[in-house]
Amino acid sequence: MKRTILAATAALALAASAPCAHAQSFINVLTGGTSGVYYPLGVAIGKIYGDKIPNVKTQVQATKASVENLILLQQGRGELAFTLGDSLKAAWEGDEEAGFKTKLDKLRTIGAIYPNYIQIVATAESGIKTLADLKGKSLSVGAPKSGTELNSRAILSAAGMTYKDLGKVEYLPFAESVDLMKNRQLSATLQSAGLGVASLKDLSSSSPITVVAVPKETVDKIGPPFISTIIPANTYSGQDKDVPTAAVVNYLVTNSTVSDDLAYQMTKLIYESLPELANAHAAGKEIKLETAATGSPVPLHPGAIRFYKEKGLIK
C-alpha cells in the first residue's frame, strides 16, 4: 500500500512539474472609461475569447485608455489593449511629453480597428460655435495624459491655442465631463471616440448642444496620423448637419511575450466576429478586415501576421 501511495504521489509530482499542453491562459483586455467606446467593445471581445478559445479565462479592465493601456501592456499587466494611433506612435518612440518615459519595446500590433472621431461638443447656451469661441471658456480635455488629452493638445495647437487660452481646463473622463455640462459647470468637452459615444448621446438627449467643427485646414496642420473626416448629421440629437472634424485610427495591441498561437487566435476571432462587435457598439461597424494589417507604427505580432497571410492581406 505504501509503495502504491508513494508511486501515485511521485506520478502527481511529475505531472505537476511537466508543462501542461492545455494549461489555462489568461487574457486581460485593457479598455477605457465605461462610458466610452473601448469598454463595450472590450466586453464583447472578452466574451468572444472566453466562449471560443479553449482553456482561456478573460477579464475586462476599465482604464484611463490609450496611454495607461500601453504602459500596462509593456509591464505585462494585460494581453490586449485598445489605443489611439498617435499614442501608439508616441509609446514606440518613447515620447516623454506624451507620458512615456522610455520606449515601450514590447508592444506588438494585433490590428487596426475603427477611427476615433474628435468630437467637440458645447452646450448651446455657452455660445460656442467655432474653435476660436473656446477661448476664455471651460473645456474638458479628457483624463490626464490619456489619448483624448493628447488629441486635445494637438487640435488646440493647430488652431493657434494652448490650455492657457481657455477659461478653465478640466481633465475628466467622458461621463464626468457630461455631468458637469448638465449641471452648467462646464461649457464644452472634447471626446476622442467612435461615433455615437454613449456620453454624448446622453448629453444631446437631455439638453441642446452644438457640435463644433474642426476645419480641414486645421487638421492638415497636424498631419498624420490625423485625417479630415465628417461627423454625419443626426449622429446626436439636435445635430441636423454634417460637421467636419479630425479622426485618428485606433489599434488593438498586445505584448511580444504573448505566444504566437494565442495571438493568432486573438486576431482571427476579432476579424471573424465583426457582427458581434457591431452589435456591441456602432463603432464596431467601422472595423474592416481589409485595413486591419495597415498603418501601425508598431510591428505586427507574428501570430497576427500568420492570420493576415492566410487571408491574403500580407504576402
C-alpha positions as CSV (number, residue, x, y, z in Angstrom):
1,M,0.0,0.0,0.0
2,K,2.8,2.4,1.0
3,R,4.6,1.7,-2.3
4,T,1.3,2.4,-4.2
5,I,0.8,5.7,-2.4
6,L,4.4,6.7,-3.0
7,A,4.2,5.8,-6.7
8,A,0.9,7.8,-7.0
9,T,2.5,10.8,-5.2
10,A,5.6,10.7,-7.5
11,A,3.4,10.5,-10.5
12,L,1.4,13.5,-9.4
13,A,4.6,15.4,-8.7
14,L,5.9,14.6,-12.1
15,A,2.7,15.7,-13.8
16,A,2.7,18.9,-11.8
17,S,6.3,19.7,-12.8
18,A,5.7,18.9,-16.5
19,P,4.5,21.6,-18.9
20,C,0.7,21.2,-19.4
21,A,-0.3,21.2,-23.0
22,H,-3.7,22.5,-22.1
23,A,-2.8,25.0,-19.3
24,Q,-5.3,27.8,-18.9
25,S,-4.3,31.1,-20.5
26,F,-5.4,34.4,-19.1
27,I,-6.4,37.4,-21.3
28,N,-6.8,40.8,-19.6
29,V,-8.4,43.2,-22.0
30,L,-7.4,46.9,-21.3
31,T,-10.1,49.3,-22.4
32,G,-11.1,52.8,-21.3
33,G,-13.8,54.5,-19.2
34,T,-17.1,52.7,-19.0
35,S,-18.9,55.4,-20.9
36,G,-16.6,55.4,-23.9
37,V,-16.4,53.0,-26.9
38,Y,-13.4,50.9,-25.9
39,Y,-15.2,49.4,-22.9
40,P,-18.3,47.9,-24.6
41,L,-16.2,46.6,-27.4
42,G,-13.7,45.2,-24.9
43,V,-16.5,43.4,-23.1
44,A,-17.7,41.9,-26.4
45,I,-14.1,40.7,-27.2
46,G,-13.7,39.3,-23.7
47,K,-16.9,37.2,-24.2
48,I,-15.8,36.0,-27.6
49,Y,-12.5,34.9,-26.3
50,G,-14.0,33.3,-23.3
51,D,-16.5,31.4,-25.4
52,K,-14.3,30.4,-28.3
53,I,-10.7,29.9,-27.1
54,P,-10.4,26.7,-25.1
55,N,-8.8,26.9,-21.6
56,V,-8.9,30.7,-21.6
57,K,-10.1,33.0,-18.8
58,T,-10.8,36.6,-19.6
59,Q,-11.1,39.8,-17.7
60,V,-12.0,43.3,-19.0
61,Q,-10.4,46.2,-17.2
62,A,-11.7,49.8,-17.3
63,T,-8.7,52.2,-17.5
64,K,-7.8,55.8,-18.5
65,A,-7.4,54.4,-22.0
66,S,-4.6,54.7,-24.5
67,V,-1.5,55.9,-22.6
68,E,-2.2,53.9,-19.4
69,N,-3.1,50.8,-21.5
70,L,0.2,50.8,-23.3
71,I,2.2,51.2,-20.1
72,L,0.3,48.4,-18.5
73,L,0.8,46.2,-21.6
74,Q,4.6,46.9,-21.5
75,Q,4.6,45.9,-17.8
76,G,2.9,42.6,-18.7
77,R,-0.3,43.5,-16.9
78,G,-2.5,42.9,-20.0
79,E,-2.7,40.8,-23.1
80,L,-4.8,43.0,-25.3
81,A,-5.2,46.8,-25.3
82,F,-7.1,49.5,-27.2
83,T,-5.1,52.5,-28.2
84,L,-5.2,55.6,-30.5
85,G,-2.6,55.6,-33.3
86,D,-0.9,58.7,-32.2
87,S,-0.5,57.4,-28.6
88,L,0.9,54.1,-30.0
89,K,3.5,56.0,-32.1
90,A,4.5,58.1,-29.1
91,A,4.9,54.9,-26.9
92,W,7.0,53.2,-29.6
93,E,9.3,56.3,-29.8
94,G,9.4,56.9,-26.0
95,D,7.9,60.4,-26.2
96,E,8.2,61.7,-22.6
97,E,5.9,64.6,-23.2
98,A,3.1,62.2,-24.2
99,G,3.6,60.2,-20.9
100,F,6.2,57.6,-22.0
101,K,9.5,57.8,-20.0
102,T,11.1,55.2,-22.2
103,K,10.5,53.4,-25.5
104,L,7.8,50.7,-25.0
105,D,9.6,48.0,-27.0
106,K,7.4,45.0,-26.1
107,L,4.3,46.3,-27.9
108,R,3.1,44.4,-30.9
109,T,0.1,45.2,-33.0
110,I,-2.9,42.9,-33.5
111,G,-4.6,45.1,-36.0
112,A,-6.2,48.4,-37.0
113,I,-9.9,48.8,-35.9
114,Y,-12.2,51.9,-36.2
115,P,-11.3,55.6,-36.4
116,N,-11.7,57.8,-33.4
117,Y,-13.5,61.0,-34.2
118,I,-12.5,64.2,-32.5
119,Q,-15.9,65.3,-31.1
120,I,-16.0,68.7,-29.6
121,V,-19.5,69.4,-28.1
122,A,-20.6,72.6,-26.4
123,T,-23.8,73.4,-24.5
124,A,-26.0,75.6,-26.8
125,E,-26.2,78.3,-24.1
126,S,-22.4,78.7,-24.0
127,G,-22.5,80.3,-27.4
128,I,-19.5,78.3,-28.6
129,K,-19.8,77.6,-32.4
130,T,-16.2,77.5,-33.6
131,L,-12.8,76.5,-32.2
132,A,-11.9,80.2,-31.7
133,D,-15.0,80.5,-29.5
134,L,-13.4,78.2,-26.9
135,K,-11.1,81.0,-25.8
136,G,-11.9,82.0,-22.3
137,K,-14.4,79.2,-21.9
138,S,-14.2,76.0,-19.8
139,L,-13.3,72.8,-21.7
140,S,-12.8,69.2,-20.5
141,V,-9.9,67.7,-22.4
142,G,-10.0,64.1,-21.2
143,A,-8.3,62.3,-18.4
144,P,-4.7,63.5,-17.8
145,K,-2.2,62.1,-20.4
146,S,-5.0,60.0,-22.0
147,G,-5.2,59.6,-25.8
148,T,-8.0,62.1,-25.8
149,E,-6.0,64.6,-23.9
150,L,-3.1,64.2,-26.4
151,N,-5.6,64.8,-29.2
152,S,-6.9,67.9,-27.4
153,R,-3.4,69.4,-27.3
154,A,-2.9,68.7,-31.0
155,I,-6.2,70.2,-32.0
156,L,-5.9,73.4,-29.9
157,S,-2.3,73.8,-31.1
158,A,-3.3,73.6,-34.8
159,A,-6.0,76.2,-34.0
160,G,-3.4,78.5,-32.6
161,M,-4.3,77.9,-28.9
162,T,-3.0,76.4,-25.7
163,Y,-4.7,75.5,-22.5
164,K,-3.7,79.0,-21.2
165,D,-6.2,80.5,-23.7
166,L,-9.1,78.6,-22.1
167,G,-11.0,80.0,-19.1
168,K,-10.7,76.7,-17.3
169,V,-9.4,73.2,-18.1
170,E,-10.9,70.1,-16.7
171,Y,-9.1,66.7,-17.0
172,L,-12.1,64.4,-16.8
173,P,-13.3,61.2,-18.4
174,F,-16.3,61.3,-20.7
175,A,-19.2,60.7,-18.3
176,E,-17.9,63.1,-15.7
177,S,-17.5,65.8,-18.3
178,V,-21.1,65.4,-19.4
179,D,-22.3,65.5,-15.8
180,L,-20.7,68.9,-15.3
181,M,-22.2,70.2,-18.6
182,K,-25.7,69.1,-17.5
183,N,-25.1,71.0,-14.2
184,R,-24.0,74.1,-16.1
185,Q,-20.5,73.8,-14.6
186,L,-18.7,73.2,-17.9
187,S,-19.1,74.8,-21.4
188,A,-17.6,72.1,-23.6
189,T,-16.0,68.7,-23.9
190,L,-13.6,67.2,-26.4
191,Q,-14.1,63.5,-26.7
192,S,-12.0,61.3,-28.9
193,A,-14.1,58.2,-29.6
194,G,-16.1,56.3,-32.1
195,L,-19.3,57.9,-33.4
196,G,-22.3,57.6,-31.2
197,V,-20.4,57.5,-27.9
198,A,-22.8,56.9,-25.0
199,S,-21.8,60.0,-23.0
200,L,-22.6,62.4,-25.9
201,K,-25.8,60.6,-26.8
202,D,-26.8,61.1,-23.2
203,L,-25.9,64.8,-23.2
204,S,-27.6,65.5,-26.5
205,S,-30.8,63.8,-25.4
206,S,-31.1,65.9,-22.3
207,S,-30.1,69.4,-23.4
208,P,-29.4,71.4,-26.5
209,I,-25.8,71.1,-27.9
210,T,-23.6,72.4,-30.6
211,V,-21.1,70.1,-32.3
212,V,-18.1,72.3,-33.0
213,A,-16.3,71.9,-36.4
214,V,-12.6,71.1,-36.8
215,P,-12.0,72.5,-40.3
216,K,-9.9,70.6,-42.8
217,E,-7.2,73.3,-42.8
218,T,-6.7,72.8,-39.1
219,V,-6.5,69.0,-39.5
220,D,-3.9,69.4,-42.3
221,K,-1.7,71.5,-40.0
222,I,-1.4,68.5,-37.6
223,G,-0.9,65.9,-40.4
224,P,-0.7,62.1,-40.0
225,P,-1.9,60.1,-38.2
226,F,-4.8,62.7,-38.2
227,I,-7.1,62.7,-41.2
228,S,-10.0,65.0,-42.1
229,T,-13.5,63.4,-41.9
230,I,-17.2,64.1,-41.1
231,I,-19.5,63.6,-38.2
232,P,-22.7,62.7,-40.1
233,A,-25.9,64.6,-39.5
234,N,-28.1,63.2,-36.8
235,T,-25.3,61.3,-35.1
236,Y,-26.5,63.2,-32.0
237,S,-29.9,64.7,-31.1
238,G,-30.2,68.2,-32.4
239,Q,-27.2,67.8,-34.8
240,D,-29.0,68.3,-38.1
241,K,-26.0,68.9,-40.4
242,D,-22.7,67.1,-41.2
243,V,-19.8,68.5,-39.1
244,P,-16.2,68.4,-40.4
245,T,-13.7,67.1,-37.8
246,A,-10.5,65.1,-37.4
247,A,-10.1,61.4,-36.9
248,V,-7.3,59.0,-35.7
249,V,-7.2,55.3,-36.3
250,N,-7.4,53.0,-33.3
251,Y,-5.4,49.8,-32.9
252,L,-5.6,46.6,-30.8
253,V,-2.2,45.9,-29.4
254,T,-0.6,43.0,-27.5
255,N,2.7,42.1,-25.8
256,S,5.6,40.4,-27.5
257,T,5.6,37.7,-24.8
258,V,2.1,36.5,-25.8
259,S,2.5,33.2,-27.7
260,D,2.2,33.2,-31.5
261,D,-0.7,30.7,-31.2
262,L,-2.7,32.8,-28.8
263,A,-2.1,36.0,-30.7
264,Y,-3.2,34.2,-33.9
265,Q,-6.5,33.1,-32.2
266,M,-7.0,36.6,-30.7
267,T,-6.6,38.2,-34.1
268,K,-8.7,35.6,-36.0
269,L,-11.6,35.8,-33.6
270,I,-11.7,39.6,-33.7
271,Y,-11.9,39.9,-37.5
272,E,-14.2,36.8,-37.8
273,S,-16.6,38.2,-35.2
274,L,-17.3,41.6,-36.7
275,P,-21.1,41.3,-36.5
276,E,-20.8,40.7,-32.7
277,L,-18.6,43.8,-32.3
278,A,-21.1,45.8,-34.4
279,N,-23.9,44.8,-32.0
280,A,-21.8,45.8,-29.0
281,H,-21.3,49.4,-30.3
282,A,-21.9,51.3,-33.6
283,A,-18.2,51.9,-33.9
284,G,-17.8,48.2,-34.4
285,K,-19.4,48.6,-37.8
286,E,-16.4,50.5,-39.0
287,I,-13.9,47.8,-38.3
288,K,-12.8,46.3,-41.6
289,L,-10.6,43.2,-42.2
290,E,-9.3,44.8,-45.4
291,T,-7.5,47.6,-43.5
292,A,-6.6,45.6,-40.4
293,A,-2.9,45.0,-41.3
294,T,-2.2,48.6,-42.4
295,G,-0.7,51.7,-40.9
296,S,0.5,50.7,-37.5
297,P,3.7,52.5,-36.2
298,V,4.5,49.3,-34.2
299,P,5.3,45.8,-35.8
300,L,2.6,43.3,-36.1
301,H,2.7,40.3,-33.7
302,P,3.9,37.1,-35.6
303,G,0.6,35.5,-34.7
304,A,-1.3,38.3,-36.3
305,I,0.9,38.1,-39.4
306,R,0.1,34.4,-39.7
307,F,-3.7,35.2,-39.8
308,Y,-3.2,38.1,-42.3
309,K,-1.1,35.8,-44.6
310,E,-3.9,33.3,-44.5
311,K,-6.3,36.0,-45.6
312,G,-4.0,37.2,-48.4
313,L,-3.5,40.6,-46.8
314,I,0.2,40.1,-46.4
315,K,2.4,38.2,-48.9
